[in-house]
């Protein structure tokens, strides 16, 4: 990996130094002896190369010197300036010489890129660790996304099931309410009828008018057994005692109560007697 940045920089440096030396010798050789021109060219290339070598030494030690860097760029600018001046004064191929005048600065830039790569380069162990961390993070993200999608699908299924169950319960409740309403309507119609009301009264005391003011569902729960004494006292009513009670209830208001009103108050008072005996007592006292 190191060769990918250092080899282009070395190649560009070599081309730049050779080109600078050749241009200085050709350009100044016409005005001064060629050894002098050669010394000038080598001086420019040598200064450029010396500062570059010192910068590389500082970089290997993990250090940096701005003065050395400024001197190195100065030599690079000087070399580029010489090439530009030669291109402007050349009689032939001025454009070609001007096109390669940037090579010294390009070589300096490539060494800068290589220095930045070295400052950020990592060992294979560190790179493997980073790749492992990135892969672990990707795995965790994928697992988290899969878990969220699964939870969302489960929640959607649960809500659908709850909604369908609620709809079924609502339909059952509606049908039940309709059935109960129809049943209570039938019972109320039977209770309101004169003949059916009398028949119901003879069957059970719970449907006697005045005893149970509203039709309600039976409530199932704990019950308290009747005391034996209450049963014995209820069974112990004789005809004379029954006549006295019926007469007292019948004449408790003016005008005298009807049989239904008397029977309702009789049972509301806690007395017990069969419908046949109660009617017989009513006939005797009335």
KAPEKA-V547787 format. One record per backbone hydrogen bond with DSSP energy under -1.0 kcal/mol. CO is the residue of the C=O (numbers start at 0). NH is the residue of the N-H. If there is no record, write none. Layout:
# KAPEKA-V547787
co->CO nh->NH
co->CO nh->NH
This chain:
# KAPEKA-V547787
co->1 nh->4
co->1 nh->5
co->2 nh->6
co->4 nh->8
co->5 nh->9
co->6 nh->10
co->7 nh->11
co->8 nh->12
co->9 nh->13
co->10 nh->14
co->11 nh->15
co->12 nh->16
co->13 nh->17
co->14 nh->18
co->15 nh->19
co->16 nh->20
co->17 nh->21
co->18 nh->22
co->19 nh->23
co->20 nh->24
co->21 nh->25
co->22 nh->26
co->23 nh->27
co->24 nh->28
co->27 nh->30
co->27 nh->31
co->32 nh->36
co->33 nh->37
co->34 nh->38
co->35 nh->39
co->36 nh->40
co->37 nh->41
co->38 nh->42
co->39 nh->43
co->40 nh->44
co->41 nh->45
co->42 nh->46
co->43 nh->47
co->44 nh->48
co->45 nh->49
co->46 nh->50
co->47 nh->51
co->48 nh->52
co->49 nh->53
co->50 nh->54
co->51 nh->55
co->52 nh->56
co->53 nh->57
co->54 nh->58
co->55 nh->59
co->56 nh->60
co->57 nh->62
co->58 nh->61
co->64 nh->68
co->65 nh->69
co->66 nh->70
co->67 nh->71
co->68 nh->72
co->69 nh->73
co->70 nh->74
co->71 nh->75
co->72 nh->76
co->73 nh->77
co->74 nh->78
co->75 nh->79
co->76 nh->80
co->77 nh->81
co->78 nh->82
co->79 nh->83
co->80 nh->84
co->81 nh->85
co->82 nh->86
co->83 nh->87
co->84 nh->88
co->85 nh->89
co->92 nh->96
co->93 nh->97
co->94 nh->98
co->95 nh->99
co->99 nh->102
co->101 nh->105
co->102 nh->106
co->103 nh->107
co->104 nh->108
co->105 nh->109
co->106 nh->110
co->107 nh->111
co->108 nh->112
co->109 nh->113
co->110 nh->114
co->111 nh->115
co->112 nh->116
co->113 nh->117
co->114 nh->118
co->115 nh->119
co->122 nh->126
co->123 nh->127
co->124 nh->128
co->125 nh->129
co->126 nh->130
co->127 nh->131
co->128 nh->132
co->129 nh->133
co->130 nh->134
co->131 nh->135
co->132 nh->136
co->133 nh->137
co->134 nh->138
co->135 nh->139
co->136 nh->140
co->137 nh->141
co->138 nh->142
co->139 nh->143
co->140 nh->144
co->141 nh->145
co->142 nh->146
co->143 nh->147
co->144 nh->148
co->145 nh->149
co->146 nh->150
co->147 nh->151
co->148 nh->152
co->149 nh->153
co->150 nh->154
co->151 nh->155
co->152 nh->156
co->153 nh->157
co->154 nh->158
co->155 nh->159
co->156 nh->160
co->157 nh->161
co->158 nh->162
co->159 nh->163
co->160 nh->164
co->161 nh->165
co->162 nh->166
co->163 nh->167
co->164 nh->168
co->165 nh->169
co->166 nh->170
co->167 nh->171
co->168 nh->172
co->169 nh->173
co->170 nh->174
co->171 nh->175
co->172 nh->176
co->173 nh->177
co->174 nh->178
co->175 nh->179
co->176 nh->180
co->177 nh->181
co->178 nh->182
co->179 nh->183
co->180 nh->184
co->181 nh->185
co->182 nh->186
co->183 nh->187
co->184 nh->188
co->185 nh->189
co->186 nh->190
co->187 nh->191
co->188 nh->192
co->192 nh->196
co->193 nh->197
co->194 nh->198
co->195 nh->199
co->196 nh->200
co->197 nh->201
co->199 nh->203
co->204 nh->207
co->207 nh->210
co->207 nh->211
co->226 nh->230
co->227 nh->231
co->228 nh->232
co->229 nh->233
co->230 nh->234
co->231 nh->235
co->237 nh->241
co->238 nh->242
co->239 nh->243
co->240 nh->244
co->241 nh->245
co->242 nh->246
co->243 nh->247
co->244 nh->248
co->245 nh->249
co->246 nh->250
co->249 nh->256
co->257 nh->261
co->258 nh->262
co->259 nh->263
co->260 nh->264
co->261 nh->265
co->262 nh->266
co->263 nh->267
co->264 nh->268
co->265 nh->270
co->266 nh->269
co->273 nh->277
co->274 nh->278
co->275 nh->279
co->276 nh->280
co->277 nh->281
co->278 nh->282
co->279 nh->283
co->280 nh->284
co->281 nh->285
